[in-house]
Amino acid sequence: MKILSYILGGIVALIIVLAVISPKEFKLEREVIINRPKNIVFAELKFLKNHEQWNAWSKKDPQMKKQFKGTDGSIGFISSWESENPEVGTAEQEITNVIDGERLDTQIRFQKPFEGSFNSYVTTQSVNEKQTKVLIGMSDKMSFPMTVISFIVNVCFDQQQKIIQNMDDSLNNLKVLLEK
């Protein structure tokens, strides 16, 4: 019985330590330079339906079921998808803000394989008249117990590196598409 109480005490202590050291928010950003003018690049990025052509997650399941609600490129437009592939899952992405030619903000809400949401964004910045820097990012604030779960998933299962790789693949696909 004493051993069991030591084990349980150790587990509780570990959870408390993880709750203290786990980040309370996350932010991932990746960028690429595209050899096209900013207005052409943003015209591709503004419409969520276009993302299927270059988004790495969309390419993981070309058979996923897609639905759209609203006017693409406008606040309130929702792109939703359903996939049996757990890397893609079931979710929806809603445009929450548009600064034309500059920035697109969305919220992504997952239902499967887990429930959760985070904010995502894409910005464009002219490097010169023929080049554009595109930055994609995701961020969110988390509370306990999500802080601990996120820490364990990212450290033990290297999930953050997989997300970064998908972001890089998406940007490279976008670059190839727009520089044709």
PyRosetta script that sets phi, psi and omega in degrees:
from pyrosetta import init, pose_from_sequence

init()
pose = pose_from_sequence("MKILSYILGGIVALIIVLAVISPKEFKLEREVIINRPKNIVFAELKFLKNHEQWNAWSKKDPQMKKQFKGTDGSIGFISSWESENPEVGTAEQEITNVIDGERLDTQIRFQKPFEGSFNSYVTTQSVNEKQTKVLIGMSDKMSFPMTVISFIVNVCFDQQQKIIQNMDDSLNNLKVLLEK")
pose.set_psi(1, -37.0)
pose.set_omega(1, 179.6)
pose.set_phi(2, -64.4)
pose.set_psi(2, -39.7)
pose.set_omega(2, 179.8)
pose.set_phi(3, -63.9)
pose.set_psi(3, -42.4)
pose.set_omega(3, 179.0)
pose.set_phi(4, -61.2)
pose.set_psi(4, -41.7)
pose.set_omega(4, 179.2)
pose.set_phi(5, -67.5)
pose.set_psi(5, -33.5)
pose.set_omega(5, 175.0)
pose.set_phi(6, -65.9)
pose.set_psi(6, -41.5)
pose.set_omega(6, 179.3)
pose.set_phi(7, -64.2)
pose.set_psi(7, -48.4)
pose.set_omega(7, 178.9)
pose.set_phi(8, -62.4)
pose.set_psi(8, -41.0)
pose.set_omega(8, 177.1)
pose.set_phi(9, -62.3)
pose.set_psi(9, -39.6)
pose.set_omega(9, 177.7)
pose.set_phi(10, -64.5)
pose.set_psi(10, -40.9)
pose.set_omega(10, 178.9)
pose.set_phi(11, -64.7)
pose.set_psi(11, -45.1)
pose.set_omega(11, 178.6)
pose.set_phi(12, -62.0)
pose.set_psi(12, -43.6)
pose.set_omega(12, 178.9)
pose.set_phi(13, -62.2)
pose.set_psi(13, -41.2)
pose.set_omega(13, 178.9)
pose.set_phi(14, -62.6)
pose.set_psi(14, -43.6)
pose.set_omega(14, 178.9)
pose.set_phi(15, -62.9)
pose.set_psi(15, -41.2)
pose.set_omega(15, 178.8)
pose.set_phi(16, -63.8)
pose.set_psi(16, -45.0)
pose.set_omega(16, 178.6)
pose.set_phi(17, -61.3)
pose.set_psi(17, -46.0)
pose.set_omega(17, 178.9)
pose.set_phi(18, -62.2)
pose.set_psi(18, -37.9)
pose.set_omega(18, 178.9)
pose.set_phi(19, -64.1)
pose.set_psi(19, -35.0)
pose.set_omega(19, -179.7)
pose.set_phi(20, -75.2)
pose.set_psi(20, -43.2)
pose.set_omega(20, -174.2)
pose.set_phi(21, -88.5)
pose.set_psi(21, -15.8)
pose.set_omega(21, -178.2)
pose.set_phi(22, -69.3)
pose.set_psi(22, 138.2)
pose.set_omega(22, 177.8)
pose.set_phi(23, -61.6)
pose.set_psi(23, 143.5)
pose.set_omega(23, -179.1)
pose.set_phi(24, -90.2)
pose.set_psi(24, -9.9)
pose.set_omega(24, 175.6)
pose.set_phi(25, -147.3)
pose.set_psi(25, 159.9)
pose.set_omega(25, 176.1)
pose.set_phi(26, -130.3)
pose.set_psi(26, 153.4)
pose.set_omega(26, 177.8)
pose.set_phi(27, -153.8)
pose.set_psi(27, 123.3)
pose.set_omega(27, 175.7)
pose.set_phi(28, -124.0)
pose.set_psi(28, 134.5)
pose.set_omega(28, 177.6)
pose.set_phi(29, -138.5)
pose.set_psi(29, 144.1)
pose.set_omega(29, 176.0)
pose.set_phi(30, -139.7)
pose.set_psi(30, 152.9)
pose.set_omega(30, -178.7)
pose.set_phi(31, -143.6)
pose.set_psi(31, 162.4)
pose.set_omega(31, 178.7)
pose.set_phi(32, -151.5)
pose.set_psi(32, 152.1)
pose.set_omega(32, 173.0)
pose.set_phi(33, -99.8)
pose.set_psi(33, 127.0)
pose.set_omega(33, 179.8)
pose.set_phi(34, -113.0)
pose.set_psi(34, 132.9)
pose.set_omega(34, -178.2)
pose.set_phi(35, -82.7)
pose.set_psi(35, 63.1)
pose.set_omega(35, 176.7)
pose.set_phi(36, -150.2)
pose.set_psi(36, 152.8)
pose.set_omega(36, 177.4)
pose.set_phi(37, -64.5)
pose.set_psi(37, 152.8)
pose.set_omega(37, -175.8)
pose.set_phi(38, -57.3)
pose.set_psi(38, -40.6)
pose.set_omega(38, -177.3)
pose.set_phi(39, -63.9)
pose.set_psi(39, -35.4)
pose.set_omega(39, 178.6)
pose.set_phi(40, -71.3)
pose.set_psi(40, -41.8)
pose.set_omega(40, -179.7)
pose.set_phi(41, -64.2)
pose.set_psi(41, -47.3)
pose.set_omega(41, -178.0)
pose.set_phi(42, -66.0)
pose.set_psi(42, -33.2)
pose.set_omega(42, 177.6)
pose.set_phi(43, -59.9)
pose.set_psi(43, -33.5)
pose.set_omega(43, 176.5)
pose.set_phi(44, -73.9)
pose.set_psi(44, -41.4)
pose.set_omega(44, -173.9)
pose.set_phi(45, -75.3)
pose.set_psi(45, -30.6)
pose.set_omega(45, -172.8)
pose.set_phi(46, -63.2)
pose.set_psi(46, -32.0)
pose.set_omega(46, -174.9)
pose.set_phi(47, -99.0)
pose.set_psi(47, 117.6)
pose.set_omega(47, -176.9)
pose.set_phi(48, -62.5)
pose.set_psi(48, -30.4)
pose.set_omega(48, 177.9)
pose.set_phi(49, -61.1)
pose.set_psi(49, -31.0)
pose.set_omega(49, 178.5)
pose.set_phi(50, -68.2)
pose.set_psi(50, -25.2)
pose.set_omega(50, -174.9)
pose.set_phi(51, -61.5)
pose.set_psi(51, -25.1)
pose.set_omega(51, 179.0)
pose.set_phi(52, -59.2)
pose.set_psi(52, -27.7)
pose.set_omega(52, -177.1)
pose.set_phi(53, -73.2)
pose.set_psi(53, -23.8)
pose.set_omega(53, -174.4)
pose.set_phi(54, -132.6)
pose.set_psi(54, -15.4)
pose.set_omega(54, -177.2)
pose.set_phi(55, -69.2)
pose.set_psi(55, 125.1)
pose.set_omega(55, -176.3)
pose.set_phi(56, -60.8)
pose.set_psi(56, -36.2)
pose.set_omega(56, -179.5)
pose.set_phi(57, -68.3)
pose.set_psi(57, -38.2)
pose.set_omega(57, 178.0)
pose.set_phi(58, -63.1)
pose.set_psi(58, -35.7)
pose.set_omega(58, -178.2)
pose.set_phi(59, -72.6)
pose.set_psi(59, -16.6)
pose.set_omega(59, 179.8)
pose.set_phi(60, -71.1)
pose.set_psi(60, -23.3)
pose.set_omega(60, 179.1)
pose.set_phi(61, -146.4)
pose.set_psi(61, 85.5)
pose.set_omega(61, 179.5)
pose.set_phi(62, -63.7)
pose.set_psi(62, -15.8)
pose.set_omega(62, -178.4)
pose.set_phi(63, -92.4)
pose.set_psi(63, 1.9)
pose.set_omega(63, -177.8)
pose.set_phi(64, -60.7)
pose.set_psi(64, 148.9)
pose.set_omega(64, 178.1)
pose.set_phi(65, -83.1)
pose.set_psi(65, 130.2)
pose.set_omega(65, -178.3)
pose.set_phi(66, -120.4)
pose.set_psi(66, 144.4)
pose.set_omega(66, 173.3)
pose.set_phi(67, -138.4)
pose.set_psi(67, 150.5)
pose.set_omega(67, -179.5)
pose.set_phi(68, -132.3)
pose.set_psi(68, 142.0)
pose.set_omega(68, 177.4)
pose.set_phi(69, -133.9)
pose.set_psi(69, 131.0)
pose.set_omega(69, 176.3)
pose.set_phi(70, 97.7)
pose.set_psi(70, -165.0)
pose.set_omega(70, -178.9)
pose.set_phi(71, -102.3)
pose.set_psi(71, 114.2)
pose.set_omega(71, -178.1)
pose.set_phi(72, -57.8)
pose.set_psi(72, 140.6)
pose.set_omega(72, -179.4)
pose.set_phi(73, 87.3)
pose.set_psi(73, 0.5)
pose.set_omega(73, -177.5)
pose.set_phi(74, -120.0)
pose.set_psi(74, 154.6)
pose.set_omega(74, 176.7)
pose.set_phi(75, -57.9)
pose.set_psi(75, 133.6)
pose.set_omega(75, 180.0)
pose.set_phi(76, 97.8)
pose.set_psi(76, -14.0)
pose.set_omega(76, 177.8)
pose.set_phi(77, -65.0)
pose.set_psi(77, 136.8)
pose.set_omega(77, -179.4)
pose.set_phi(78, -124.9)
pose.set_psi(78, 127.6)
pose.set_omega(78, 171.2)
pose.set_phi(79, -109.1)
pose.set_psi(79, 122.2)
pose.set_omega(79, 179.6)
pose.set_phi(80, -121.6)
pose.set_psi(80, 154.1)
pose.set_omega(80, -179.1)
pose.set_phi(81, -145.6)
pose.set_psi(81, 156.2)
pose.set_omega(81, 178.5)
pose.set_phi(82, -138.0)
pose.set_psi(82, 123.7)
pose.set_omega(82, -177.4)
pose.set_phi(83, -139.0)
pose.set_psi(83, 146.0)
pose.set_omega(83, 174.2)
pose.set_phi(84, -79.4)
pose.set_psi(84, -16.7)
pose.set_omega(84, 178.8)
pose.set_phi(85, -73.5)
pose.set_psi(85, 118.2)
pose.set_omega(85, -177.1)
pose.set_phi(86, -63.9)
pose.set_psi(86, -20.4)
pose.set_omega(86, 176.3)
pose.set_phi(87, -72.9)
pose.set_psi(87, -20.0)
pose.set_omega(87, -178.6)
pose.set_phi(88, -104.6)
pose.set_psi(88, -48.6)
pose.set_omega(88, 175.1)
pose.set_phi(89, 69.1)
pose.set_psi(89, -162.7)
pose.set_omega(89, 177.4)
pose.set_phi(90, -118.0)
pose.set_psi(90, 125.2)
pose.set_omega(90, -175.3)
pose.set_phi(91, -163.3)
pose.set_psi(91, 177.4)
pose.set_omega(91, 172.9)
pose.set_phi(92, -142.5)
pose.set_psi(92, 151.6)
pose.set_omega(92, 179.3)
pose.set_phi(93, -125.2)
pose.set_psi(93, 123.9)
pose.set_omega(93, -177.7)
pose.set_phi(94, -116.0)
pose.set_psi(94, 132.8)
pose.set_omega(94, 175.4)
pose.set_phi(95, -73.2)
pose.set_psi(95, 123.2)
pose.set_omega(95, -177.8)
pose.set_phi(96, -108.6)
pose.set_psi(96, -18.8)
pose.set_omega(96, -180.0)
pose.set_phi(97, -161.7)
pose.set_psi(97, 141.3)
pose.set_omega(97, 175.2)
pose.set_phi(98, -134.7)
pose.set_psi(98, 123.5)
pose.set_omega(98, 167.6)
pose.set_phi(99, -110.8)
pose.set_psi(99, 101.1)
pose.set_omega(99, -169.1)
pose.set_phi(100, -53.2)
pose.set_psi(100, 129.0)
pose.set_omega(100, 179.5)
pose.set_phi(101, 81.7)
pose.set_psi(101, -7.0)
pose.set_omega(101, -173.3)
pose.set_phi(102, -123.1)
pose.set_psi(102, -50.1)
pose.set_omega(102, -166.8)
pose.set_phi(103, -153.8)
pose.set_psi(103, 143.6)
pose.set_omega(103, 174.0)
pose.set_phi(104, -129.5)
pose.set_psi(104, 122.5)
pose.set_omega(104, 177.6)
pose.set_phi(105, -110.3)
pose.set_psi(105, 138.7)
pose.set_omega(105, 177.2)
pose.set_phi(106, -137.6)
pose.set_psi(106, 163.3)
pose.set_omega(106, 169.3)
pose.set_phi(107, -118.8)
pose.set_psi(107, 131.8)
pose.set_omega(107, 177.2)
pose.set_phi(108, -107.7)
pose.set_psi(108, 127.1)
pose.set_omega(108, -178.5)
pose.set_phi(109, -120.8)
pose.set_psi(109, 115.6)
pose.set_omega(109, -179.7)
pose.set_phi(110, -93.3)
pose.set_psi(110, 142.0)
pose.set_omega(110, 171.3)
pose.set_phi(111, -110.0)
pose.set_psi(111, -37.4)
pose.set_omega(111, -179.4)
pose.set_phi(112, -138.7)
pose.set_psi(112, 144.9)
pose.set_omega(112, 5.1)
pose.set_phi(113, -79.3)
pose.set_psi(113, -2.5)
pose.set_omega(113, 176.6)
pose.set_phi(114, -145.6)
pose.set_psi(114, 161.3)
pose.set_omega(114, 175.8)
pose.set_phi(115, -95.8)
pose.set_psi(115, 137.7)
pose.set_omega(115, 178.7)
pose.set_phi(116, 171.6)
pose.set_psi(116, 167.8)
pose.set_omega(116, 177.9)
pose.set_phi(117, -147.6)
pose.set_psi(117, 158.3)
pose.set_omega(117, 174.5)
pose.set_phi(118, -156.5)
pose.set_psi(118, 163.2)
pose.set_omega(118, 178.1)
pose.set_phi(119, -93.3)
pose.set_psi(119, 141.8)
pose.set_omega(119, 174.6)
pose.set_phi(120, -130.4)
pose.set_psi(120, 159.1)
pose.set_omega(120, -177.5)
pose.set_phi(121, -155.0)
pose.set_psi(121, 158.1)
pose.set_omega(121, 174.1)
pose.set_phi(122, -139.1)
pose.set_psi(122, 134.1)
pose.set_omega(122, 178.0)
pose.set_phi(123, -125.1)
pose.set_psi(123, 153.5)
pose.set_omega(123, 175.3)
pose.set_phi(124, -125.7)
pose.set_psi(124, 142.3)
pose.set_omega(124, 179.2)
pose.set_phi(125, -143.2)
pose.set_psi(125, 129.8)
pose.set_omega(125, 178.8)
pose.set_phi(126, -68.2)
pose.set_psi(126, 129.0)
pose.set_omega(126, 171.0)
pose.set_phi(127, -86.1)
pose.set_psi(127, -45.6)
pose.set_omega(127, 170.6)
pose.set_phi(128, -155.1)
pose.set_psi(128, -171.6)
pose.set_omega(128, -174.4)
pose.set_phi(129, -68.3)
pose.set_psi(129, -13.8)
pose.set_omega(129, -178.9)
pose.set_phi(130, -116.3)
pose.set_psi(130, -0.4)
pose.set_omega(130, -178.6)
pose.set_phi(131, -131.9)
pose.set_psi(131, 145.3)
pose.set_omega(131, -179.0)
pose.set_phi(132, -132.7)
pose.set_psi(132, 134.3)
pose.set_omega(132, 172.3)
pose.set_phi(133, -91.0)
pose.set_psi(133, 124.4)
pose.set_omega(133, 176.8)
pose.set_phi(134, -109.0)
pose.set_psi(134, 128.5)
pose.set_omega(134, 177.2)
pose.set_phi(135, -119.7)
pose.set_psi(135, 127.4)
pose.set_omega(135, 172.2)
pose.set_phi(136, -114.4)
pose.set_psi(136, 145.9)
pose.set_omega(136, -178.2)
pose.set_phi(137, -153.6)
pose.set_psi(137, 166.1)
pose.set_omega(137, 174.6)
pose.set_phi(138, -144.0)
pose.set_psi(138, 145.6)
pose.set_omega(138, -178.9)
pose.set_phi(139, -156.2)
pose.set_psi(139, 158.9)
pose.set_omega(139, 174.9)
pose.set_phi(140, -172.3)
pose.set_psi(140, 158.5)
pose.set_omega(140, 172.1)
pose.set_phi(141, -98.9)
pose.set_psi(141, 143.8)
pose.set_omega(141, -178.3)
pose.set_phi(142, -126.7)
pose.set_psi(142, 153.8)
pose.set_omega(142, 175.0)
pose.set_phi(143, -122.6)
pose.set_psi(143, 165.8)
pose.set_omega(143, 177.0)
pose.set_phi(144, -63.0)
pose.set_psi(144, 135.6)
pose.set_omega(144, 9.8)
pose.set_phi(145, -93.6)
pose.set_psi(145, -0.1)
pose.set_omega(145, -177.8)
pose.set_phi(146, -61.9)
pose.set_psi(146, -30.7)
pose.set_omega(146, 178.7)
pose.set_phi(147, -60.6)
pose.set_psi(147, -44.4)
pose.set_omega(147, -179.1)
pose.set_phi(148, -69.0)
pose.set_psi(148, -45.1)
pose.set_omega(148, 180.0)
pose.set_phi(149, -60.9)
pose.set_psi(149, -45.9)
pose.set_omega(149, 179.9)
pose.set_phi(150, -61.8)
pose.set_psi(150, -43.0)
pose.set_omega(150, 179.1)
pose.set_phi(151, -60.2)
pose.set_psi(151, -47.4)
pose.set_omega(151, -179.0)
pose.set_phi(152, -64.0)
pose.set_psi(152, -46.1)
pose.set_omega(152, -179.2)
pose.set_phi(153, -62.1)
pose.set_psi(153, -43.8)
pose.set_omega(153, -177.9)
pose.set_phi(154, -71.4)
pose.set_psi(154, -38.9)
pose.set_omega(154, -178.5)
pose.set_phi(155, -79.5)
pose.set_psi(155, -48.6)
pose.set_omega(155, -174.5)
pose.set_phi(156, -79.3)
pose.set_psi(156, -33.9)
pose.set_omega(156, -174.3)
pose.set_phi(157, -113.1)
pose.set_psi(157, 5.2)
pose.set_omega(157, 175.1)
pose.set_phi(158, 55.3)
pose.set_psi(158, 34.0)
pose.set_omega(158, -177.6)
pose.set_phi(159, -63.4)
pose.set_psi(159, -37.5)
pose.set_omega(159, -179.0)
pose.set_phi(160, -60.8)
pose.set_psi(160, -40.1)
pose.set_omega(160, 179.1)
pose.set_phi(161, -65.2)
pose.set_psi(161, -35.5)
pose.set_omega(161, 176.8)
pose.set_phi(162, -65.4)
pose.set_psi(162, -40.3)
pose.set_omega(162, 178.5)
pose.set_phi(163, -64.8)
pose.set_psi(163, -44.7)
pose.set_omega(163, 178.3)
pose.set_phi(164, -59.6)
pose.set_psi(164, -42.6)
pose.set_omega(164, 179.4)
pose.set_phi(165, -62.6)
pose.set_psi(165, -41.5)
pose.set_omega(165, 177.5)
pose.set_phi(166, -65.5)
pose.set_psi(166, -37.5)
pose.set_omega(166, 176.7)
pose.set_phi(167, -64.2)
pose.set_psi(167, -45.0)
pose.set_omega(167, 178.2)
pose.set_phi(168, -62.5)
pose.set_psi(168, -43.0)
pose.set_omega(168, 178.1)
pose.set_phi(169, -61.4)
pose.set_psi(169, -41.8)
pose.set_omega(169, 178.8)
pose.set_phi(170, -61.1)
pose.set_psi(170, -45.9)
pose.set_omega(170, 179.9)
pose.set_phi(171, -64.5)
pose.set_psi(171, -39.9)
pose.set_omega(171, 177.7)
pose.set_phi(172, -65.3)
pose.set_psi(172, -40.7)
pose.set_omega(172, 176.2)
pose.set_phi(173, -61.4)
pose.set_psi(173, -42.5)
pose.set_omega(173, 178.7)
pose.set_phi(174, -62.2)
pose.set_psi(174, -44.0)
pose.set_omega(174, 179.5)
pose.set_phi(175, -59.9)
pose.set_psi(175, -47.8)
pose.set_omega(175, 179.6)
pose.set_phi(176, -61.2)
pose.set_psi(176, -45.3)
pose.set_omega(176, -179.2)
pose.set_phi(177, -59.8)
pose.set_psi(177, -46.7)
pose.set_omega(177, -174.4)
pose.set_phi(178, -80.1)
pose.set_psi(178, -20.9)
pose.set_omega(178, -178.8)
pose.set_phi(179, -94.6)
pose.set_psi(179, 7.0)
pose.set_omega(179, 177.9)
pose.set_phi(180, -60.9)
pose.dump_pdb("model.pdb")
